[in-house]
Amino acid sequence: MNKKKKITIQDIARELNTTISTVSRALRDHPRISVETRERIKKYALEHDYQPDFRAASLRQGSARTIGVLVPRIDIHFFARVLRGIDEVASENNYNVLIIQSLDSLTKEINLVKSLVYGKVDGLIASISIETHDGEHFKPLINKGVPLVLFDKVLDDVDVTKVIIDDHYGAYIAVQHLINQGCKRIGHFAGPQYLNIYKSRKQGYLDALKDAGLKIEESLIFEDMLVKERGYEIMGQVHKMENPPDAIFSSNDFAVVGAIMRAKELGIRVPQDIAFTGFANEPMDEIVDPTISSIEQNPVKMGKEAARLLIEQMEDKKTAFYPKTVTLKPSLVVRQSSLKKSIVSV
């Protein structure tokens, strides 16, 4: 069987009738090379599966010692805390951190990953966008030899190291808490089920009901984008039900805030008439009235673990690399929104 010949910078230069230095600079987006030439060279390189030799480049130039971090949004508290953990470990190991955000757009995520193929970073830590269904766009990066660690929202079809929390357990203990507070008809604000985190949280909700001998009712499960506006709208639907739930477990906190706002407008008491638990322990949970019970995800610890594992992969050239999944345990922070038993009837 003939093995396909690996294309080199020399091959690209010869085919495009240019110099090796021009090709090298174009692939690194050097400003001295025109945009038109850069695009022509990069297009040819992608079409012919050019794979830069990162080890050779490191020997010639020295490592840039830069870790790329791709997140859906940097203004979300969870990701800001993860970034803090990553930066702490990166700084301790003399690495710089380059932060990029997809703004929860698959198209933007694909373009950002493509731009990293040409060695702008030594390794990448990433959490996928809410639009991402598979990891095809990460595979060229892996094939080029760039170490990758996924965290939080990860992909089953990408065989790399992953750092996650036990979403199933987090959901389970949140629902178990509501059951212990005397709730019998517990609904669920579920996120898109193609994302691993929301799928696991829904299963934790279902298993907690099953183990407690409570009936599972599909009419009490609301699968939607978990934003404040949708929580507000769904609460209006809940109010019109003939037999509404006495509690809601939500896969994030934003939908809970919207639901509580609507409940107040409708004269529904929280937690007396309906209790809530959320997921993520956002800063706003301590400010809204009533304060919101939620699952703490330990984002700083997650960031530190992701950075540690990536640096270990980048620097250990002697040991064979095998992807691993590290699962962190979440905990429940109990506040007013779920404490039915603390309400004294008058």
N, C-alpha and C positions, 0 to 999 in steps of 0.2 A: 504494500500500500504506500503510495507516495504521500509524503508529509508536505503540507502546504508551506512554501517558503515564507519566512517572516520578513515583512517589508521593513526597510531601514530608512533613515533620513536621507542617505545617499540615493536610494531608489527614488524617493519623492522628488529630490532636487533634479535628478536626471530626467524624470518623466515630465516635470513641469518647466524644464529648461531654466533653472535658477540655481542659486548657490546653497550649499549646506547651511551656512550661517543664516541665510534668509529664512530657510525652512525652520530652523531651530528657533529663531526669534519669533516667527509667525505663530508657531505652536505655543509660545509663551506670551502671546499678545503684546509683543514689544511695540511701543508707540512709534518707533522709527520705521516700522513696516506699515504700508498703507492698509486700510481696512479691506479694500478689495483683494489685495494679495493675501492677507491673513485668512479671509473667508475661503478663497480658492484653495489654499494649502490645507486648511483644516477640513474642508469638505472632502478633498482627495484622501486625506489621512483616515477619516472616518469610514469612507467607502471601501478602503483597502485594509481596514482593521490594523492600522499602525499601532504598535505597542511600544511606547518609550521604555528604555532601560533605566528604571529609577535607581537601581543600585549603582550603575555606572555613573549616572548623573550626580549622585550623592558623593561619589568618590572624587569626581572632578571639581564639583562646586561646593560641596558641603551641604548638609541638610538645611532647608529653610526653617526647620523646627516650628512648623505651623500646623495646628489642628483646626480643621474646618468643622463648624457646628451648624447643621441645617435644622431649623425649627419651623413649625407652621406660623407662629407669631411671637415676636419678642416681647410684646406688651401684655401677654398673659402671665399672671403671677406664677403659675406652675413652671413655665419655661424660664422665666427670669431666675427662679430659684435653682433650677437644674443648671443653668449657665453659671451661676455662682459656684456650684460644686465643681463643675468642669474647670473653670478658671483657676480655682484654688489648687487643684491637683496639677494642672498644666504649668502654672507658675512655679510650683515646687520642683518641677522637672525641667525648667527652663524652656518651655514651649510657649509660643504665642497662640492666641485664639482668634480665628476669623469667623465671625458670626454672620450667617445669611438666613433670610426668612422666605418661605414659599408663599406666605399670605394665604395658606390653605388652598393654593391653586396647583393642580397637577401639572399644567403646562409650564408654569414658572419653576416648579420643582424639577421637572425634566431638563429644562434649560440650564438651571443652576448645576445639576449633577454633570451634565455634558461639559460645562465650562471647567469642571474640576478634573476631567479626564487627563488633561495635559500637565498634571503635576503641580498645580498651584498650592496644594497642601500635602503634608506627609501622611495624613490620615483623616478620616471623616467620621463624625458622630452625628446621627440623624434621627429625627422623628418625622414620620410621613404626614402628608397633608390629608385632610378629611376626604379629598376626592380620589385618593390613591387606592387602587384595587390590587395591583400587582407590582412586582419589583423589577420588571424588565429593564428599566432605565438605570438601575444600579449595577447591572451585570457588567457593562463595559468598564465601569470604574474598578470593579473587583478583578476583571480580566487584566487590567493594566497593572495590577499589583498594589493598588491603594488600599490599605487596611480600612475596614468599615465596621462600626458598631452601631446598631440600631437600639433605640430606647423608647419606652412608653408605647406609642403606636408603632408596631413592628409588622413584618411581613413573613408569612410562612414559607413563601417560595424563594426567599433569599437566605442562603446558608452562610450566615455570618454570626458573630457574637451579638447577643441581645441582652439588654437590661430592662426588666419589666417589674411591675409590682403584681402581687397576687390579686388580680381584679375580682376573681370569683370569690375569694375569701372576704375581700372588702365588702362586696355586695351582700354576701351571706350574713356577716355580722351586723350590717346596717339593718337588714330586714329582721334578723333575729331580735335586735333591740326593739323594733317596733312591735313585734309579737309579744315580747316581755312587758311592753307598756299596755297590753290588752287589745291591740289592734287585730281585727279579724278579716277585714276586706282591704288588702293592701294592693294599691296600684303601682305601676312602674312607668316612669319616663325613660324610654329606651332610645339610645342613639342608633345610627345606621349600623345594621348588623354585619356588613361586610368588613367593618373594622374590628380587629381582635379584642380591643378593650371593651367595647360595648357588647359584643357577643358574650364575653366572659362574665360581664356584670349582670346581664340578663339571666344567664344560666345560674349564677349565684342566687339571684332573686327567686328563681323557680325552685331551686333545690331547698332553699330555706322554707318556702311555703310547703313543699312536699314533706320535708322532715317534720314539720309542725302539724301535719295532717290538715292543712288549710286548702281550700279549693282554689285551683288556678282558673282564672277567668280571663279569656283573651280580650274581652271588652274593657278590661282595666289596664291593658298594656298599650301605651301610646308611643309608637316608634316614629321619631322625627328628629330634625336637627335641634340640638339642645341649646337654644338661645332664650334669652329673657322673654322675647316677644311670643315665642311659641308656648312657653310655660303659661303666660298670661292667657293666651287663646284656649289652650287645653283646659285650664281651670274653669273657663266659661262652659265648656262641654261637660265637665265633671258635675258642675252645679245643676245641669239640666237632667242628669241621670235619675231614674226612678229610685235606684238603690245605689247611691254613690259610695266610693271607697272611704274608709275612715283613716287612711294613711296613704302616703305616696313615697316610694323610694325612687329617687332620681339619679341617673348616671352622671350628672354634673350639678353644680350649684346654681348656674345661671337660670336654668329653667325653674328652679325652686323660688328664686327671687321674683320672677314674673308671676308665678302661681300665687305666692303670698300677697302680692300687690292686688291681684284680681279677687282673691278671697276676701280681703279687707273691704273692697268696694261692694261685694255681694253680701256682706254681713256674716261671712263664715269665719268662725273662730279657730285660730291656730294656737295650740294643738288640740283644743277641746273637741272641735268638730272634725278636724282632719290634721293629722300629724305629718311631718316631713323629715326625711333624711336625704342629704345630698352626697356628693362625691368630689373631692379635691381640696376641701378646707380652704376656700378662698378668703382673703382678708375681709371682704364684705360680710362674711358670715357672722362676724362679731359686732357688726354695726347695724344691720337691719333689725327690725322689730316684728316678730320675735327673732332672736338670734338662731342661727341654723346649725343643726347637728350635721356632721359631715365626716367623710373618710379622709384621713391624713395620708398622703402618698409619699412622704419623705423625699421630696424632689432634690434637695441638696445632696443627700446620700446617693440618690440615683445618678446625679451628675458626676459625683466623685468616682463612683464605681465604673461608670462608662469611660471616663477619662483614664482611670487606672488600667482598665482592660485594653484600651486602644494603645496606650503607650507601651504596655507589656508586649503587645503584638508587633508594634513598630520596631522595638529595640531588641527583641529576642530573636536573633537570626539563626541560632543553633538548634533550638527545639522545634520540632514539627508543629505547625499550627493546627489546632482543631477547634472549630467554633463551639461556644458554650452559651447557655442561657442562665443568667443570674436572676432569681426571683426574690424581690424584697417583700416583706410583710407590712401591710398597712395597718392602721388602727382607727378606732372610732372616737371622734371628739363629740361628746354629748352636750347639747345646748337646749334652749327653750323649745324649739320647734317640734321636738319629738317627745317631750316629757308630759305625757297625759297623766301619769300617776302623781305628778307633783301638783296638779291643779286641784284645789280643794273646792268641792261643790258647795254653793251657798243656797 
